[in-house]
Amino acid sequence: MSVEQTDVVDILSIDRETGHVVLTISDHLDWSDSVEHQTILQKKLNRYLAFVESGEILEQYPDAKDRPAAFRVVFQVPPDESGRAFIAKARAVIESAGFTLRDEVFTGGHFN
């Protein structure tokens, strides 16, 4: 799966520590065109939000029932300054909808 496949949810899992259902976006893109990268990531995040808010998540992943949702973006390339600002704005919107947004840079092994 890829951030560029904006109509697909990449990874669903349960965080054993928090009990959250975690929807992970695998982002391998560099930031050479930051605006385009942000546009793609925004489409992907919007799809993830719709997946949860519509209840589609429960059809695809019944274990999500009664669990809070957390969105997680794993970057292969660290965001540039504009990308970090975008993530901060996205976090505010997602948190205002009652969800969590986590982001991290993948630091080991192969990124696929």
Secondary structure, 3 states (H helix, E strand, C coil): CCCCCCCCCCEEEECCCCCCEEEEEEECCCCCCHHHHHHHHHHHHHHHHHHHHCCHHHHHCHHHCCCCEEEEEEECCCCCHHHHHHHHHHHHHHHHCCCEEEEEECCCCCCC
